[in-house]
Amino acid sequence: MIRQTSLFLGYELRFLLRNPVWPLFGIMQPVLYLVFFAPLLGRTTASGSMPEVLAMFTPGSMMMIALFGSLFAGFGMINETRNGVLERLAVSPAWPPAIILGRVAKDMLVLVVQAVLVMGVAILMGLRIGLPEFLIMLLLMAVTGLFAASLSYGLALAIKDENGVSQLVQFFAMPLTLIAGLFLPVSLGPDWLQTLARFNPLYYGVEAGRSLFRGDLGDSTIPIAFALLIGLALITLVWSMRSLRRLAA
Amino acid sequence: MIIEAHGLRKTFHAKRGRGKTEEVEAVRGIDLAVEKGEIFAALGPNGAGKTTTVRMLATFIAPTAGTARVAGFDVVKEAARVRENIGYVSQAGGVDENNPGIDQLLLAGRIAGLSKKAALARADELLAAFSLTEIARRPARTLSGGQKRRFSIALGLVTAPPLVFLDEPTTGLDPQNRANLWDEVRALRDRGTSVLLTTHYLDEADALCDRLVIIDNGTVVAEGTPASLKKEVAGDVVTLRLKGVDEAAEALRAQSYVKEVRTEEGLLRAYLDDGEHGLPHLLRVLEERDLTLESISLDRATLDDVFLRHTGRSLRDAA
């Protein structure tokens, strides 16, 4: 099973290494936000210093890559429902879950590398973060990527239509972004917004990131974020594997 | 027997608007028996149920009813064993446009359990056999239709399976690529591989297969070798264009050397076992009745005449 998954992962990575430019475009958006938007946020934190602003803003900008990058991972697969690639793999001796797992593993890896680059830029701009927090943040990004990519493959296999999937992802991405407090913490907002945010898994991801960047490893949002994202990732993963099995219907 | 199917059925539930579903009977009870080492064709118009039948035999979809054994294994209960013994080349091809063919051949070999070395050796073998070595490292989207088709067949052969399914293998190919592909399919049989192919081309079924079934509307309407099926109809067909088709038909039906007469608007087909000798007699009969011909042609009977006889319409007209 691990062999099969790593075979599919290897195939995907070879493609990526031949075309390494595209994931770099994915981090342009958060980097631009860091450079041009973060400096405007001086008044939203207690001291208004750059390191403090970056500790508040960087986790949100990293979640942004997951939302606008990994959530579109399934796009390539829509075409594969039509060009016969999935059909061929489905009747090959391959272990079926590996077809999805290999791709999801690639997307996790891409997201983690993108996260390292974005954090690198933030550190260059003055962000201070300890090594354990840095590593836990990468783990959190990996779990987020697992969820977002599985959801995307599930949608792709269930809807099988580029227009439908892109509209749906856009439709969900915007409110999720706003209600998660991606740009500014929802704690600045009114009670109803804070209540609403608690129903958004992304909110916990962002808040867990902020706790990590503050060096507050004991904060409750960190275990909640991990539990929630892992749980959701498993559900969506199973869903996408089932959709793959029902491909022909 | 490499394929044995009994009473295969497939009913799809297609969504039609809100809450309404429509039942589509794609396959309505098909029996098949394919011998080891033969090229077997399923001939029929688009939408006849050929692809659905092949998909059931290749374990891609489960039959609604009926049973099938492929390479000795049940397609439902032993799907994994079936998959180890077949190559499946779908109509869409299954070639990943973004990646080079060699990568796809290697992946297909590795997931089937080959070692890195064995997968590479097998890929080289197939690339050479299909003259693809030169273009093995180019992304598949840069290849021509014929080259892509050869890659898709090579992908189906990676595990050297005893049975290969080819679903509409030559659709969209130019005549030269088509002829080359026929040679490659024949070469497969010569190496002992059994082939089940579907096609809506009469000449393809005629030229390529050892035996065939004609499928229409989800059922088998005829089965046999191309020669035996055509013989059932007659050796030759005389096609006449004239006024007074009905009168001519009546006169010709009375002749002992005419096996069968079929008419369409302004068109008459007379089936004769020996066209060369029958034609002069036939012309005399028409002359006696003062029926003037607009045109006449004498042809060998084709599988289209077989199709016409069994379904009442020409495969060329069948949608």
Interface residues (C-beta under 8 A of the other chain):
Chain A: Q4 L7 F8 Y11 R14 F15 G76 N79 E80 R82 N83 G84 V85 E87 R88 L89 A90 V91 S92 P93 A94 W95 A98 A248 A249
Chain B: F12 R55 A58 T59 F60 I61 A80 R83 E84 I86 Y88 V89 S90 Q91 A92 G93 G94 V95 D96 E97 N98 N99 D103 L107 A108 R110 I111 A112 G113 S152 L155 G156 T159
